[in-house]
């Protein structure tokens, strides 16, 4: 498919997401470090875990809303609120004595509004794709996201320390443009909304998720995704704080690479590899058995992040970050396409919200490593990360492919009546 062949909603998603992530990636990866420096590690870890719990609960509500009401209206409302939260965060940074509690409250507000809108966007993307083109679209989306995040990480590494206020102001302006773009170009063509079946809205919400909860294969995929994603998320929480504290700065001429800049370099390296190699790796994995490709990707991913968790030498960090990224490039498009194919068309918002437990749970596990890292040595954290990734690979593989194998066996054993 060429760019002109993509549905308009896919183009809107790719373009708006690119600019929004490019700016947000300059500041959001530093939130753990920001709160740890302004307060302390335990306060930062506890607060960020609380935001994950809030985001998880609100995300479920967002999935229910996106299946009940026009998705475009949901996105417009939540996007305007996002811009408002970023404006409050920006204002709180301007006094000489930063208004940290106001910033923290606005950050919670951002988590709530973004969690409400996220399932609607995921549902719109699934509405606009087919099983035939879904892997290609997810690969392109994955590529665009990482390119924008690479740009953001570069901006953050160079400007975050000295131009924090300016970066938040830029994020506020960008966030205010997004809903305008949605209003002009986004099409809400889906009409098969769920009807309210119970007078009590909480009962109706629970019943809406009951189908997803009873889908044992999908639950396994969600659990597996939670464990797998937590390794990547740990890069900007525990690993980032550890590098900021213990990494010995190196100098290239007059340019100093401190722990914070090393973290930015790892993020940039990851994202640039994705930008340069996504389509090459995608074509190679098309020739492989998808089950074998998934396992190869997960093994490389695990080896990389287990080492990066405790490494403190620049060339070791870079080498094993390359290995982790290669694994991510192999397994991620396969996982996303297969997961999307499991979701019923009339419950895409709810299933997407339920699937986002992977991100919420992974974020919580990653934030908890900030607290664990205050008591455990880095090598113990690597062992912990290895166990987490192995468990994730087990659940992900069984959820995606053993289900398929069992279904095939059942169909083969069925004998039509009269034969």
N, C-alpha and C positions, 0 to 999 in steps of 0.2 A: 504493500500500500504506500502511495505517495502522500505528502502532506495534504494535497487538495482532496484526497479520497477520505480523509478522516472526518467523522461527524463533527458538527460545529461545537457540540458540548465538550468533545475531547480536546479540540483546539483551545477553547476557553479555559478549560482545566489546566492544560499544559502551560499556557502563557501566564495566567494569573498566578498559578502556583510557583512558576519560575521566579517572578519578581518578588513575591511575598517571602518565599524561602530564602532568596538571596540576601535579603535584609535581615530577616529574623535569625538566620544562621550566624549572623555576625554577633549576636548577643545571647541567644537562648542557650547555646552550649556552655556559657560561662555562668549560668544561674547557680549551679552548685557551688562554684568557686566564689561567686558574689556573696551569697548568704553565709558561707563559711568564713569569709573575711570580715563581713559586717557584724556577724554574731559569733558563732562557733560551729564546729563540725557536727556535734550532736544536735544542736538546734536546726542547722541546715538540713541534715538527714531526716529528722523528725518532721519538719515542715514540708519538705518535698515529698515524703511518703504520704502525708496528709493530703497534699494536692493530687497525688495519684489516685487515692481512694475517692476523693470528690470527683475527679475526672471520670473514673470508672462508673460510678453511680449515675452521673449526669449523662454519660455516653449511652447508657442503656435507655434512658428517657429520650435522648436524641434519636435513637434508632426507632423507637415506638412512634415518635412524632413524625419522622420522615416517611413512615409507612402509612400514616393517617392523613397527612396534610401535604399540600403542594411543596415539593422539595425546593423549588426556587425561592419561595417565600421564606422558608426556614433558613436558607443560606443568606438571603438578604438581611434578615433580622440579626442573625448571629454575627455576620461580618461587620455590620455597623457597630455592634456592641464590642467586638474585638478591638476596633479602632479606638473606641472610647476608653477601654482598659489600658491600651498602650499610651494614650494621651495622659492618663492619670499617673502611670509609671514614670513617664518622662518628666512631668511636673514635680514629682516627689524627689527627683535627683538634683534639682536646681538649687535648693537651699544649701548653704555651706555644711550644715549638719543634716545629712540626708534623712528624709522622712521614711525610714525603713519599714515601719509598720504599715504606712499607707501604700508603699510599693508592694509589700507582701499581700495586702488585701486586694490590690488591683491585679496582682499576679494570679490570685485565686479566681478573681472575676474572669480573667483571660482563659484560665483552664476550663471554667464552667461554660463560657460562650463558645469556645472552640470545640469542646466535647459535644455540645448540643448540635453543632453544624456538621461535624465530620461525617457521621453516618449518611446524611443526605447527599453529600458530595460523592461518597463511595457508591451509593445506590445509583446516582445519575450516571456515573461512569459505566457501571454494569448494564444499565438500561441502554447505553449507547454502543455496546460491543456485542459480539457474538462469540460462541465457543471457538469458531474458526480463527478469528482475528484477535482474540483476547490476549494470548501470550505475547503477540507482537506489540499490542497497545501497552500492556504492562511493562514490557521491556523499554519502550520509548518513554513512558512515564518515569520509570526508574532512572533512566539516563538523564532526563531533564531535571528531576529532583536533585540528583547528585551533582550535576553541573552547577545548578543554582546554589547548592550548599557549599560547593568548593569555592565559589566566588564569595559567599558569605563568610566562610571560615577564613579566607585570605583577608577580607576586610576586618574581621574581628581580631585576628592575630596582630595586624598592624595598627589598628585604631582603638581597640577596646579599652586599653589601659588609660590612654590620654584623651580620647574623644568619646567617652561613654554617653554623655548627654546627646551629642550630635547623632550618634547611631540610633538611639531610642527615638529621637525626633524624626529621623528618616523612616524608621519602622512605622511610626504613627501615620505619616503621610502616605506611605505605601499601602497600609492597611485600610485607609480611607478611600483609596482608589478602587480596591478590589470589589466592594459591593456595587459601585457604579458600573464596572465592567459586567458583573453578573446581571444587573438590571437591563443593560442594553443588549447583550449577546446571548445569555444563557437561555436555553429552551427547556421547558418542563413538559415533556411529551408523554410522560407516564400517567395513566389514568386508572389503573387497577388498584386503588387504595383500599386498605383494610377497613372494614366497617367495625364500629364499636359494638362489642357483643355483650358487655356487662355494664351495669349502671355504675359500679365502683371502678373508677379509672385505674386504681392500683391492681385490682383483680384482672382487669382487661390487659394491663401492661404485662403482668406475670404470665397470663395465658398466651400472650403474643410470643413470649420467649420460651414457652414450654416445649414447642416443637424443636427449637434449636438445642435446648438442653437434653432432649430425648434422642437427638442425633449423635450417637456415641462416637462415630467416626469424626464428625466435625468438632466435637468436644476435644478429642485427642489432638487434632490439628491445632486448636487454640492453645491447649496446654503446651504442646511442643513449641509453638511459636513464641510463647511467653518465655520459656527457658532459653531458646536460641537468641531472641532479640536482646535479652538481658546482657549478654556479653558485649554486644555493640554499644548498648546504652551506657555500660560501665566506663567506656572510654571517656565520656564527658562528665562522669561523676567521680568514682573512686580513683581511677587512673589519672584523671586530670588533676585532682587535688594532690595525689602522690607525686606526680611530676613537678607540680608547682613548688612542693616542699623539699624534695630530695634530689631532683635532677641537677647535676652539675653543669652549669652553663658552659657552652662552647662558643668560640668566636671565629667568625669568618671575616677577616679584616677588622673593621670597626663595628660590624654587625654582630650583636650578641643574640644567641639562641638560648633563651631561658626555658624553664619548664613550661610556662604558659605558651610560648612560641613553639615549643616542641609538640605540644598538644595540637596546636593549630596546624603544624606541618603534617602530623599523622592524619588529621581530618582532611586536609587538602589532598594528601597523597591518596587516601581512600577514594575520595570523590573524583579526582582526575583519572585514576585507573578505571573507575566506572564509566566516566565520560568517553575515554579512549577505547575501552575494550568491550563494552556491553554488547554491541552488535556482532563483534567477532566471536565472542564466547557464546552468544545466543545461537549463531549459525552452527558452531561446533556441537553444542548440546542437542541441536535438532537431529544430528546424525547418531546420537547415543541413545541407549535405552534410558528413559527418563528416571527409572528407579535407581539405576546405577549412577547416573549423573547426580542425582540428589544426594546420594551417600558420599560420593567423591567430594562434592562441594561442602557438605557438612563436616567431613573429616579435616579438610584443609582449613575451614573456618575455625574449628575447635583448636587445632594445633597453633594457629596464629594468635588467637585471643588468649589462650592459656599462657603463652609466653609473654605477650605484651602486658598482661596484668601485673607481672612482677619485674620485667626487664627495666634496666635503668641506663643502658648504654645506647647511644643514638643509632648506631648501625644495626644493632639487634632489634631495636624497636621498629626501624624502617623495614628491615627484611621480613620480620614476622607479621608486620602490618600488611605487607604485600601478599603474603600467603593467606591471611585472613580475608583480604579483599577478593582474591581469586576464588576462594571458596564461596563467598557471598555472591559473586557474579554467576557462578554455576548454579547454585541451589535456588536463589531468590525468584527469578522469573517462573521456574517450574512450580515452585510452591504457590505463588500467587495465582497463576492460571488454573492449577488443579483445584485450589481452594474456591475460587470463583465459580468453577463448574459444579461445585457441590451445592450451591445456594439456590433455593427455589425463587422463581422470578417475582412472586408476590410478597416475599419476605426479605427483599434485599437490604432494606434499611435496618431491619431488626437483626438479621444475620451479620451484617457488616458491623453493627454496634457490638454484637456479641463477640465477633472476631477481634474487635479492638481491645478486648480483654487482654489479648496478647501484648499489645503495646502498654496498656496500663499496668499489667502484671510485671512485664519486663522492666518498666520504669520503676516500679516499686522495689523489685529485686536489686536494680542498679542503685537506687537511692539507699537501700539498706546496706550496701557495701561501704558507703561512706562511714556508717556507724561501725560495721564490722572491722573496717580498716583501721579504726582508732585503737583496736585491741589486738588484731592479728598482724603478723609479719607478712610482707608481700608474697613469699613463697606459699604460705598457707592460703592466701587469697587465690593464687593460681590453681591450687588443688580444688578449692571450692568451685572455681569457675569451670574446671574440667568436668566435675560431677554434674553441674548444671547443664552444660552443653550436651553431655552424653545422654542425660535424661530427655532433653529436648529432641535430640535426633531420633531416639526410640519412639516417642509419642508421635512425632511428625510423620515418620515413615509408615508406622502402623495405621495412622489415621487416613493418610492419603492413598495408600496402595494395598494394604491388607483388606480393607473394605472392598476394594475393587475385585480382589482375588476371591473373596468369599461370595460376592454377588455372582461372579462368573460360574462358580461351582454350583450354586443354587440353581441357576438357569440351566446348566448342563444336566442336572439331576431331575429337572421337571419333565414329566412325561405327559404329553397331551392326551386328553380323554379320548378313548376309542382307538388308541394305537397300542 
